Amino acid sequence: MPAQAHFESTYERAVQLEQILSNTVPELIKFVNAAEKERSQHIAGGSPFANGGGHTSLVDPLCGSRESLEKTLSSNGFLALNEEGAGAQGLQRLLDSLLRYSVNTSAPGFMDKLYAAPLPPGIAAELVLGVLNTNLHVFQVSPVLSLVEKHMTKAMAKIFGLNGPRSGGVSVQGGSASNMTSIVVARNTLFPETKVEGNGAVKGQLLLYTSAHGHYSIEKAAQALGFGSSSVIAVPVDECGRMLASELERLVVEAEHQGKVPFYVNATAGSTVLGSFDPFENIHKIAREHNLWFHVDAAWGGGFAFAAKPELKGQLRGVGLADSVATNPHKMLGVPVTCSFLLAKDLKQFKEANTLKAGYLFHDDDETAQSRDISNGASKNSDDETPGDDWNEPWDLADLTLQCGRRGDSLKFFFCWKYYGTSGYSTMVDVAYMNACHMSTLVDRESNLTPVLSKGRAPDCLQVCFYFTPAGQFVHELFTESGRINVQEGGVDQTTEKSQRARLGKLNSQVTSGIAKALIPRGFMIDFAPALEGQEDRGSFFRVVVNISTVRETVERLIQEVVTVGTSLVADLKTNAGPVGLQR
Ligand SMILES: *Cc1c(COP(=O)(O)O)cnc(C)c1O
């Protein structure tokens, strides 16, 4: 470094922190406030985008193109890493571009993914975590945060009905990591020999089951853990996306007859696209009969544990029977990303499954060290045991996980829960569901929209899924001279039919994605999902996710916007008539 270069010493950290924060905090408040103002606009009514004008806090239109964004951020010096430090003022300049071109997840129209506006207490906790810089591998360096994590995971375990004396959990990096960890715990508990000898120690292929609508992280984990994707069996679902327990049983029995070894079933509480809840009690029964580890992926729908409405809480009936449950407070519960827990019926299983000797990190007393002996197979049904002689409550929490260093994410959830209270969360979840129902009703009533599932059906979770269908027709449909072909009845020969359906699906998907894209400058970011099996000709559909900060007026506005944008997009299409008959 040149002697003259400007260099901020690291010995004045308090001064620097104060300077940076006092510059940053007002900008952050402004950022959140822009979103709040837009929400107020929604509530007040009126249509700021009616004449192509208006402004949205969602995202700057420049972000529509990666190239132009990169160009802007290069030319204004944002991306430059210089010899000389830019100091607090430099950071201040950065912040302007950073906030301007980022997606504002607090914006009312951010309804794209399963997370949304971060709750303020969680944001504050995030800052506290940064200052503490606590690493939750061992208790000695993380006394309070280890306690908070223990306390929060125990509380969540109880809320889901995991009431055993050794129930609890650990904080993990996300839902995918929670699911993966559950698979490791399952395998190491049921087949302790695999800890040393690997998956090959078990004669016969080890199999995992999840529904056809389950999250892809199960398959990803199966690849990472050496099972391979072919070990993951997708269990068929009913017309609403719920796992068919009878199919699970059939597939498990069939595999056992073939000498394979089913050992794990994942049931989903709130599937990623439709928000469906699997029949947990029935799945548990099959799991018990066939000695499968029963995991519930409640990454998304787990938020319903806080609901006051019995029909929402009821969606989770049977989750308490699980061996492990993954849940992401960073999704429905508005905790800043990431905050995810893997909850356990029996934490001792986690300990025995994951512990490894690492004397430089974990300084156990001899007694605990003995329980690290991997030849101590865990008993799976340990509900009835009371914690006692053979159980030292573990406090060095990393020992129960696949991680070493770990963030104190549970503090963010702790702050939110403290701040709003259990009843605050109940209200938030109930109101969010009421707004999802309201939106679903509006979709049913709107003649240009068609729900993906049947009309009049209340949403299972907070997603509302629908197609844009002007005057009740899909934009691209099959027609002949004599009218519409009902492809289901086989009006055309099989192969032609299949390729025609695929072609139609592609065109209809373009309509959906075109509308989604056109909604962004109008303040709405909504996602879409690929066609359901057997409905390929319809193409992809919108999946709007209502969140705990959504207001009624926002979903009403969104319906109007989809119809406005869709209608003009189809009008454009008609002028440049596409390849497949657009009109009768
Ligand atoms: C989001 C989600 C996950 C993955 O969680 P991440 O924190 O994104 O890794 C797993 N399962 C379901 C059902 C989800 O919706």
The ligand as an ORCA input file, in Angstrom:
! r2SCAN-3c Opt
* xyz 0 1
  C     -38.463    -23.114      1.077
  C     -38.678    -24.531      1.331
  C     -37.598    -25.351      1.644
  C     -36.172    -24.878      1.590
  O     -35.878    -23.912      2.539
  P     -34.590    -22.985      2.327
  O     -34.483    -22.240      3.608
  O     -34.893    -22.110      1.165
  O     -33.439    -23.877      2.058
  C     -37.856    -26.672      1.951
  N     -39.107    -27.141      1.932
  C     -40.177    -26.386      1.630
  C     -41.547    -26.976      1.634
  C     -39.992    -25.048      1.296
  O     -41.044    -24.296      0.949
*
